[in-house]
Amino acid sequence: MIVVAGILAGDAPAPRWLITAPIAVRTPTGPLAIGINSHLATRYPDAATMPIPAAIVADLGVQWVREDLHWHRIQPQPGVWDWVFTDAALYALHRQRLQVLGVLGPAVGWATPDPTDHPNLISFAPPDEAAFVAYAEAVVTRYHHLVKHWQIWNEPDQTLFWRPAPDPARYTQLLIKTAQAIRAIDPTAIIVLGGINPFDTAFLRTIAEHGGWNTFDVIAIHPYVDPLNPEEGNLIAAADGVRAVAARYGPKPIWATEVGWASGPGDRDALGLTNADQQADYLARAYRALWQGGVSHVFWYMLKDDPHNPYGLFAYGSGRADFSHPKPVAEAMRHLTTTLTLPTAHPTNATRLLDGTQSIQWQRPAQPNGSLQRTAGFLRLTYRFTTRENDYVAFELSEPIPLPAETTALVIQLYGDGNGHRLRLWLCDREGEVFSVTAGVVGPPAWQTLITPLSRRPAQYERIAGSGNGRPDWPLTLHAVVIDDEYDRWSGMGEIRIGWINAIIGGQGVHPPPPAPPLCRGEGCIPPSPLVGEEG
């Protein structure tokens, strides 16, 4: 018997937008563009010898560099312009035939209202809008024959880079004004968003709500998952959330303008859980995962270590001009640029855990605002989220399903509704602790295959119930399927369908996926229809 709770049509909110036509799900968009954050204009100390590091970058085999064009170095005082290092870097890179993504910003102290800012140094406070636009105009006027791609600010959704707190409305205004100024100078320029955390799309949604969607051409994401490895961090799914937003407002290319791992203690891994050999191993796996996930350009962070932040391909050594200590990751980059191929294997070592043909009992002890039905060979899960807080619905198995002992991943065949929520799985360990793992983002109305790599390390999991050692002690059982609102302000109703959930033993290839089950067959089935939702 399946426990079912109906959803009354009269309770549905009036739709404010319709889901657009289905878009590709985790599909390469073409050849992958390989890039690196080079930082020559802002960190290399000698303008006269700038061709040396430019040649080192070209020797890595990359096609693109991301260069910061810091305002405080270019215009240290109102009316004072210093182009020495920027000229040297951009011309040296151009001679190596490298494409440049130029980053405009952040602020300079004299152009912010923060009285604690040093007037001639870098600031992450929001700048005077007119002064910022004037700086951008000067930069683009000088370099538009060398640079065609402009990124406006860096990580405006992070408190560290937009003080005292991110302000998407204010950033959108800056984005609109700056983009208009750039296009007035160079109508062929490509505007790139500032590089956002793709695992929380609230900032991106707010940009769209404030009229900024048609201002930029490329969605830039910074999908850091360290210290997890690329599979544990489910890096292949990094673009799913922003792609779901783009399904509503208009599709755009997705670039990862920063991604990387440190080879020791760093900003995101204080314990240094990743060493130099692991850093090198993760590089190719990360580029392939993002490429397979629909990201067209990937920029490694970064060319050379900072003194206390070893994300680079070269160790810091005796200073910023010392490139005599390449790390294993440098050779990994050279190898990647000559051997990059997309994996084509599909799972042949799968064990079926769950599908829509089994007579399994379900219960909903957690926020019972949805229903589950077996329909035409798949599971049909409906939900209704009514608050502007965290809403979710958990469908728990009355008898959890054991995972095979050598399971390395769970694979789910899913038909989404475009609302961009998170699909999570609850797993129960031998001590009775329940852990949550994120399978991925509920994408547009199309069959998609989500892979959820499973690790023996606890960092991948979130404990939600039970007492024990806080670690996922095998054997594990599949305890529940959960739909969790990704964006707490969202309210409305929707429906997803699950064809099956498989356990993968050993290998983790998922391209191409097995055939999808038909959406409708037999008497009484419900054909697919456009689904609607509402945002608060």
C-alpha positions as CSV (number, residue, x, y, z in Angstrom):
1,M,0.0,0.0,0.0
2,I,1.2,3.5,-0.8
3,V,0.4,6.3,1.5
4,V,-1.0,9.1,-0.6
5,A,-2.2,12.6,0.3
6,G,-4.0,14.6,-2.3
7,I,-3.3,18.1,-3.4
8,L,-6.3,20.3,-3.9
9,A,-6.2,22.3,-7.1
10,G,-8.0,25.2,-5.4
11,D,-5.0,25.7,-3.1
12,A,-2.6,26.3,-6.0
13,P,-1.2,29.9,-6.2
14,A,-1.8,31.8,-9.4
15,P,1.2,31.3,-11.7
16,R,3.5,34.2,-12.4
17,W,5.7,32.6,-15.0
18,L,5.7,29.5,-17.1
19,I,8.6,27.1,-17.5
20,T,10.3,27.7,-20.9
21,A,11.0,24.9,-23.4
22,P,13.2,22.1,-22.1
23,I,16.9,22.7,-22.3
24,A,19.8,20.3,-22.5
25,V,20.7,18.6,-19.2
26,R,24.3,17.9,-18.5
27,T,25.4,17.9,-22.1
28,P,28.7,19.3,-23.5
29,T,27.9,22.4,-25.5
30,G,31.0,21.9,-27.8
31,P,34.8,21.7,-27.3
32,L,35.9,22.7,-23.9
33,A,37.8,26.0,-23.6
34,I,40.7,25.6,-21.0
35,G,41.8,28.6,-19.0
36,I,43.6,29.7,-16.0
37,N,43.6,32.6,-13.6
38,S,46.9,34.2,-14.4
39,H,47.0,37.4,-12.3
40,L,50.0,38.8,-14.2
41,A,48.8,42.4,-14.3
42,T,48.3,42.5,-10.5
43,R,50.8,40.1,-9.0
44,Y,53.9,39.8,-11.3
45,P,56.3,42.4,-10.0
46,D,58.3,43.4,-13.0
47,A,56.6,45.0,-16.0
48,A,59.8,44.9,-18.1
49,T,60.0,41.1,-18.0
50,M,56.3,40.4,-18.4
51,P,56.9,38.3,-21.5
52,I,58.5,35.6,-19.3
53,P,55.4,34.6,-17.3
54,A,53.2,35.0,-20.4
55,A,55.3,32.5,-22.2
56,I,55.1,30.1,-19.2
57,V,51.3,30.4,-19.3
58,A,51.3,29.6,-23.1
59,D,53.5,26.6,-22.5
60,L,50.8,25.1,-20.3
61,G,48.7,24.7,-23.5
62,V,45.7,26.8,-22.2
63,Q,43.7,28.9,-24.6
64,W,42.3,31.5,-22.1
65,V,43.5,33.6,-19.1
66,R,41.5,35.5,-16.6
67,E,43.2,38.8,-15.7
68,D,42.3,41.1,-12.9
69,L,42.4,44.8,-14.0
70,H,42.3,46.3,-10.5
71,W,41.0,49.8,-10.3
72,H,43.3,50.9,-7.5
73,R,46.4,50.1,-9.6
74,I,45.0,51.7,-12.8
75,Q,43.6,54.8,-11.1
76,P,45.2,55.2,-7.7
77,Q,43.8,58.8,-7.4
78,P,41.1,60.7,-9.2
79,G,42.4,61.9,-12.5
80,V,45.7,59.8,-12.2
81,W,46.0,56.9,-14.5
82,D,48.8,54.2,-14.4
83,W,48.7,51.7,-17.3
84,V,52.3,50.3,-17.0
85,F,51.6,46.8,-15.6
86,T,48.2,46.4,-17.4
87,D,49.8,47.3,-20.7
88,A,52.7,45.0,-20.2
89,A,50.5,42.0,-19.2
90,L,47.8,42.3,-21.8
91,Y,50.2,42.9,-24.7
92,A,52.5,40.0,-23.5
93,L,49.5,37.7,-23.3
94,H,48.2,38.9,-26.7
95,R,51.5,38.1,-28.3
96,Q,51.1,34.5,-27.1
97,R,47.7,34.4,-28.8
98,L,45.8,33.9,-25.5
99,Q,42.2,34.9,-25.2
100,V,41.7,37.3,-22.2
101,L,38.8,37.5,-19.8
102,G,39.2,40.9,-18.2
103,V,37.9,41.4,-14.6
104,L,36.7,44.9,-13.8
105,G,36.9,45.8,-10.1
106,P,36.9,45.8,-7.2
107,A,36.7,49.4,-5.8
108,V,39.5,51.8,-4.9
109,G,39.2,53.5,-1.5
110,W,38.8,57.0,-2.7
111,A,35.6,55.9,-4.6
112,T,33.7,54.3,-1.7
113,P,31.8,55.9,1.2
114,D,33.7,53.7,3.8
115,P,35.7,56.1,5.9
116,T,38.0,53.2,7.0
117,D,39.2,52.6,3.4
118,H,42.7,53.7,2.5
119,P,42.1,56.1,-0.4
120,N,44.7,54.6,-2.7
121,L,44.3,50.9,-1.9
122,I,41.9,48.1,-2.9
123,S,38.4,48.1,-1.3
124,F,35.5,45.6,-1.4
125,A,32.9,48.2,-0.4
126,P,30.4,49.0,-3.1
127,P,31.8,51.9,-5.2
128,D,30.4,55.2,-6.4
129,E,28.6,54.0,-9.5
130,A,29.5,56.9,-11.8
131,A,33.2,56.6,-10.8
132,F,33.2,52.9,-11.5
133,V,31.6,53.3,-14.9
134,A,34.2,55.9,-15.8
135,Y,37.0,53.6,-14.8
136,A,35.4,50.8,-16.9
137,E,35.1,53.1,-19.8
138,A,38.7,54.1,-19.6
139,V,39.8,50.4,-19.5
140,V,37.6,49.2,-22.3
141,T,38.5,52.2,-24.5
142,R,42.2,51.4,-24.1
143,Y,42.0,47.6,-24.5
144,H,38.9,46.7,-26.6
145,H,41.2,45.8,-29.5
146,L,42.9,43.2,-27.2
147,V,40.0,42.1,-24.9
148,K,36.5,41.2,-26.0
149,H,35.2,39.5,-22.8
150,W,34.6,41.6,-19.6
151,Q,33.6,40.3,-16.2
152,I,32.0,42.9,-13.9
153,W,33.3,42.4,-10.4
154,N,34.4,39.2,-8.7
155,E,32.1,37.2,-6.5
156,P,29.6,39.9,-5.6
157,D,27.5,37.3,-3.7
158,Q,30.3,36.8,-1.2
159,T,30.6,39.0,2.0
160,L,34.4,39.1,1.6
161,F,34.1,40.8,-1.8
162,W,31.1,43.0,-1.3
163,R,31.1,44.6,2.2
164,P,29.4,44.7,4.5
165,A,27.0,42.2,2.9
166,P,26.1,41.2,-0.6
167,D,23.5,43.4,-2.2
168,P,22.1,41.9,-5.4
169,A,19.9,44.9,-6.2
170,R,22.9,47.3,-6.0
171,Y,25.1,45.0,-7.9
172,T,22.5,44.7,-10.6
173,Q,22.4,48.4,-11.1
174,L,26.2,48.5,-11.3
175,L,26.1,45.6,-13.8
176,I,23.5,47.4,-16.0
177,K,25.3,50.7,-16.1
178,T,28.7,49.2,-16.7
179,A,27.5,46.9,-19.4
180,Q,25.8,49.8,-21.2
181,A,29.0,51.8,-21.1
182,I,31.1,48.9,-22.4
183,R,28.7,48.2,-25.3
184,A,28.6,51.8,-26.3
185,I,32.4,51.6,-26.8
186,D,32.5,48.1,-28.3
187,P,29.1,46.6,-29.5
188,T,30.8,43.2,-30.0
189,A,31.9,42.9,-26.3
190,I,30.8,39.9,-24.3
191,I,29.6,40.7,-20.7
192,V,30.3,38.0,-18.1
193,L,28.5,37.9,-14.7
194,G,30.8,38.4,-11.7
195,G,31.3,34.7,-10.7
196,I,28.8,33.4,-8.2
197,N,28.4,30.4,-6.0
198,P,26.3,28.0,-8.1
199,F,25.0,26.0,-5.2
200,D,22.8,28.9,-4.0
201,T,21.0,30.6,-6.8
202,A,19.1,33.3,-4.7
203,F,21.6,36.0,-5.8
204,L,21.2,35.1,-9.5
205,R,17.4,35.0,-9.2
206,T,17.4,38.5,-7.6
207,I,19.5,39.9,-10.5
208,A,16.8,38.6,-12.9
209,E,14.0,40.0,-10.7
210,H,15.7,43.5,-10.8
211,G,15.9,43.5,-14.6
212,G,19.5,42.5,-15.0
213,W,19.1,39.2,-17.0
214,N,19.4,40.7,-20.5
215,T,22.3,42.8,-19.4
216,F,25.0,40.1,-19.5
217,D,25.8,37.3,-22.0
218,V,27.5,34.6,-19.9
219,I,26.7,33.1,-16.4
220,A,30.0,32.7,-14.5
221,I,30.1,30.3,-11.6
222,H,32.8,29.5,-9.0
223,P,32.0,25.8,-8.2
224,Y,34.5,25.2,-5.3
225,V,33.8,21.8,-3.6
226,D,37.2,21.4,-1.8
227,P,38.2,19.6,0.2
228,L,35.8,17.0,-1.4
229,N,37.1,15.5,-4.6
230,P,35.3,16.2,-7.9
231,E,33.1,13.1,-7.5
232,E,32.3,13.5,-3.9
233,G,31.4,17.2,-4.5
234,N,29.2,16.1,-7.4
235,L,30.9,18.6,-9.6
236,I,29.1,17.3,-12.7
237,A,26.0,18.8,-11.2
238,A,27.5,22.2,-10.4
239,A,25.7,24.0,-13.2
240,D,22.3,22.4,-12.7
241,G,20.9,25.1,-10.4
242,V,21.8,28.1,-12.6
243,R,20.6,26.2,-15.7
244,A,17.2,25.7,-14.0
245,V,17.1,29.5,-13.4
246,A,18.1,30.1,-17.0
247,A,15.2,27.9,-18.1
248,R,12.9,30.6,-16.8
249,Y,14.6,33.8,-17.9
250,G,16.5,32.7,-21.0
251,P,19.4,30.3,-21.6
252,K,23.0,31.6,-21.5
253,P,26.4,29.9,-21.7
254,I,27.8,28.9,-18.4
255,W,31.5,29.4,-17.6
256,A,33.4,28.3,-14.5
257,T,35.8,31.2,-14.1
258,E,37.3,29.8,-10.9
259,V,37.7,26.2,-9.7
260,G,40.5,24.5,-7.9
261,W,42.1,22.7,-5.0
262,A,45.0,23.7,-2.8
263,S,48.0,21.5,-2.3
264,G,48.0,22.1,1.5
265,P,46.3,24.4,4.0
266,G,44.4,27.2,2.2
267,D,41.4,29.5,2.4
268,R,38.8,26.7,1.9
269,D,40.8,23.8,3.4
270,A,42.4,24.9,6.6
271,L,43.5,21.4,7.5
272,G,45.2,20.8,4.1
273,L,43.3,17.6,3.4
274,T,44.4,17.7,-0.3
275,N,48.1,17.2,-1.1
276,A,50.1,18.1,-4.3
277,D,49.5,14.7,-5.9
278,Q,45.8,14.8,-5.2
279,Q,45.6,18.4,-6.5
280,A,47.1,17.2,-9.8
281,D,44.8,14.2,-10.0
282,Y,41.7,16.4,-9.4
283,L,42.5,18.8,-12.2
284,A,41.5,16.6,-15.1
285,R,38.6,15.1,-13.3
286,A,37.2,18.5,-12.5
287,Y,37.5,19.8,-16.1
288,R,35.9,16.7,-17.5
289,A,33.0,16.8,-14.9
290,L,32.3,20.4,-15.6
291,W,32.5,19.9,-19.3
292,Q,30.1,17.0,-19.2
293,G,27.8,19.1,-17.0
294,G,27.4,21.7,-19.7
295,V,30.1,24.2,-18.8
296,S,31.9,25.6,-21.9
297,H,34.9,27.4,-20.3
298,V,36.8,26.3,-17.2
299,F,39.5,28.5,-15.6
300,W,41.7,26.9,-12.9
301,Y,42.5,28.9,-9.8
302,M,45.4,29.8,-10.1
303,L,48.7,30.1,-12.0
304,K,51.0,30.6,-8.9
305,D,50.6,30.1,-5.2
306,D,50.0,32.9,-2.8
307,P,52.3,32.6,0.3
308,H,49.5,31.1,2.4
309,N,47.1,29.8,-0.3
310,P,48.7,27.1,-2.4
311,Y,46.1,26.8,-5.2
312,G,48.6,27.4,-8.0
313,L,50.4,25.4,-10.6
314,F,53.7,26.8,-9.4
315,A,54.9,27.0,-5.8
316,Y,55.5,30.5,-4.3
317,G,59.3,29.8,-4.0
318,S,61.3,32.9,-3.5
319,G,58.6,35.3,-4.6
320,R,56.1,36.2,-7.2
321,A,58.6,36.2,-10.1
322,D,59.9,32.7,-9.2
323,F,58.5,30.1,-11.6
324,S,61.3,27.6,-11.0
325,H,59.1,25.3,-8.8
326,P,56.3,23.7,-10.9
327,K,54.0,21.4,-8.9
328,P,52.6,18.1,-10.2
329,V,49.4,20.0,-11.2
330,A,51.4,22.0,-13.8
331,E,52.2,18.8,-15.7
332,A,48.6,17.7,-15.2
333,M,47.5,20.8,-17.0
334,R,49.9,20.3,-19.9
335,H,48.7,16.7,-20.2
336,L,45.0,17.8,-20.1
337,T,45.3,20.2,-22.9
338,T,46.6,17.5,-25.3
339,T,44.5,14.5,-24.2
340,L,41.1,15.9,-23.1
341,T,38.4,13.5,-24.2
342,L,34.9,13.1,-22.8
343,P,34.1,9.7,-21.2
344,T,31.5,7.7,-23.1
345,A,30.9,4.7,-20.9
346,H,27.5,4.1,-19.4
347,P,26.8,2.1,-16.3
348,T,26.9,-1.7,-16.9
349,N,27.5,-2.6,-13.3
350,A,24.2,-1.2,-11.9
351,T,22.0,-2.9,-9.3
352,R,18.3,-1.8,-9.3
353,L,17.3,-0.5,-5.9
354,L,13.9,1.1,-6.7
355,D,11.5,1.8,-9.5
356,G,7.9,2.3,-10.1
357,T,6.9,-1.3,-10.4
358,Q,7.6,-2.4,-6.9
359,S,5.0,-2.7,-4.2
360,I,6.7,-0.8,-1.5
361,Q,5.2,1.0,1.4
362,W,6.0,4.7,2.0
363,Q,5.3,7.2,4.8
364,R,5.7,10.9,5.2
365,P,6.7,11.9,8.7
366,A,8.4,15.1,7.7
367,Q,6.3,18.0,6.4
368,P,3.6,15.9,4.7
369,N,2.9,18.4,2.0
370,G,3.0,16.1,-1.0
371,S,2.0,12.8,-2.4
372,L,3.6,9.8,-4.1
373,Q,2.0,7.4,-6.6
374,R,3.1,4.6,-8.9
375,T,2.1,5.6,-12.4
376,A,2.9,3.9,-15.7
377,G,6.1,2.3,-14.4
378,F,7.6,5.3,-12.6
379,L,7.1,7.1,-9.3
380,R,5.1,10.4,-9.5
381,L,6.0,12.7,-6.6
382,T,4.0,15.9,-6.1
383,Y,4.7,18.7,-3.6
384,R,3.2,21.9,-2.4
385,F,5.4,24.5,-0.6
386,T,3.4,27.3,1.0
387,T,5.8,29.3,3.2
388,R,8.6,31.7,2.5
389,E,10.9,29.6,4.7
390,N,12.5,26.2,4.3
391,D,9.9,23.7,2.9
392,Y,10.6,20.1,2.0
393,V,8.7,16.8,1.7
394,A,10.3,13.5,2.7
395,F,9.0,10.2,1.3
396,E,10.4,7.5,3.7
397,L,10.5,3.9,3.0
398,S,8.7,1.8,5.6
399,E,11.5,-0.8,5.0
400,P,14.8,0.8,3.9
401,I,16.5,-0.8,1.0
402,P,20.1,-2.0,1.6
403,L,22.9,-0.7,-0.6
404,P,25.4,-3.3,-1.9
405,A,28.6,-3.2,0.1
406,E,30.8,-1.9,-2.8
407,T,28.4,0.8,-3.9
408,T,30.3,3.8,-5.3
409,A,27.4,5.9,-6.5
410,L,23.7,6.1,-6.8
411,V,22.1,7.0,-10.1
412,I,18.6,8.4,-10.5
413,Q,16.6,8.8,-13.6
414,L,14.5,11.9,-13.1
415,Y,11.9,13.9,-15.0
416,G,12.0,17.4,-13.6
417,D,9.5,20.3,-13.5
418,G,12.0,23.2,-13.9
419,N,11.6,24.6,-10.4
420,G,15.2,24.1,-9.5
421,H,14.7,22.4,-6.1
422,R,17.2,19.9,-4.6
423,L,16.5,16.2,-4.8
424,R,18.1,14.6,-1.7
425,L,18.5,11.0,-0.5
426,W,18.4,10.0,3.1
427,L,20.7,7.1,4.0
428,C,20.7,5.2,7.3
429,D,23.8,3.6,8.6
430,R,24.4,0.6,10.8
431,E,24.2,2.8,14.0
432,G,20.8,4.1,13.0
433,E,22.1,7.6,12.1
434,V,20.4,9.2,9.1
435,F,22.5,11.2,6.7
436,S,21.4,13.3,3.7
437,V,23.2,13.5,0.4
438,T,22.3,15.8,-2.5
439,A,21.5,13.9,-5.7
440,G,21.3,17.1,-7.7
441,V,19.0,19.8,-8.9
442,V,15.5,19.2,-10.3
443,G,16.0,20.3,-13.9
444,P,13.6,21.2,-16.7
445,P,10.9,19.0,-18.1
446,A,13.1,16.3,-19.7
447,W,14.5,13.0,-18.6
448,Q,17.9,13.4,-17.0
449,T,20.3,11.1,-15.2
450,L,21.6,12.3,-11.8
451,I,24.7,10.6,-10.3
452,T,25.4,10.8,-6.6
453,P,28.9,9.5,-5.8
454,L,29.2,8.0,-2.3
455,S,32.3,8.4,-0.2
456,R,33.4,6.7,3.0
457,R,34.4,10.2,4.3
458,P,31.9,12.1,6.4
459,A,32.4,15.5,4.8
460,Q,30.0,14.6,2.0
461,Y,27.1,13.9,4.3
462,E,24.8,15.9,6.5
463,R,23.5,14.1,9.6
464,I,19.8,14.8,10.2
465,A,18.8,12.2,12.8
466,G,20.1,9.6,15.2
467,S,23.0,9.5,17.6
468,G,26.4,7.9,17.0
469,N,29.8,8.8,15.9
470,G,28.7,11.2,13.1
471,R,30.2,9.1,10.4
472,P,28.3,7.1,7.7
473,D,29.2,3.6,8.9
474,W,28.5,1.0,6.2
475,P,26.4,-0.9,5.4
476,L,24.0,1.9,4.4
477,T,20.3,1.7,3.5
478,L,18.2,3.9,1.3
479,H,15.9,5.5,3.8
480,A,14.0,8.3,2.0
481,V,13.6,10.4,-1.1
482,V,13.3,14.2,-0.4
483,I,12.4,17.3,-2.4
484,D,13.8,20.4,-0.7
485,D,13.1,23.9,-1.8
486,E,16.4,25.4,-3.1
487,Y,15.1,29.0,-2.8
488,D,13.2,29.6,0.5
489,R,11.2,32.5,-0.9
490,W,9.7,30.2,-3.5
491,S,6.1,29.0,-3.1
492,G,3.9,26.9,-5.3
493,M,3.3,23.4,-6.4
494,G,5.1,21.0,-8.7
495,E,5.7,17.4,-9.7
496,I,8.7,15.2,-10.5
497,R,8.9,11.7,-11.7
498,I,11.5,9.1,-10.9
499,G,12.1,6.2,-13.3
500,W,14.5,4.3,-11.1
501,I,17.3,4.5,-8.6
502,N,20.3,2.3,-9.2
503,A,23.4,1.5,-7.2
504,I,26.7,1.5,-9.1
505,I,29.3,-1.0,-8.1
506,G,32.8,0.2,-9.0
507,G,32.8,2.5,-12.1
508,Q,30.8,5.7,-12.2
509,G,30.3,6.5,-15.9
510,V,26.8,7.9,-16.7
511,H,27.1,9.0,-20.3
512,P,24.9,8.3,-22.2
513,P,22.1,7.3,-19.9
514,P,19.9,4.2,-20.4
515,P,16.6,4.8,-22.2
516,A,14.0,6.7,-20.2
517,P,10.7,5.0,-19.4
518,P,7.7,6.2,-21.3
519,L,5.8,9.0,-19.6
520,C,2.4,7.5,-20.3
521,R,1.3,4.0,-21.0
522,G,-1.8,2.0,-20.1
523,E,-5.2,3.0,-18.8
524,G,-5.4,5.8,-16.2
525,C,-1.9,7.2,-16.8
526,I,-1.3,11.0,-16.5
527,P,0.4,12.5,-19.5
528,P,3.0,15.2,-18.9
529,S,1.8,18.8,-18.9
530,P,3.5,22.2,-18.5
531,L,4.1,22.8,-14.8
532,V,3.9,26.2,-13.2
533,G,5.2,27.8,-10.1
534,E,5.3,31.1,-8.3
535,E,8.0,33.1,-6.6
536,G,7.4,35.3,-3.6
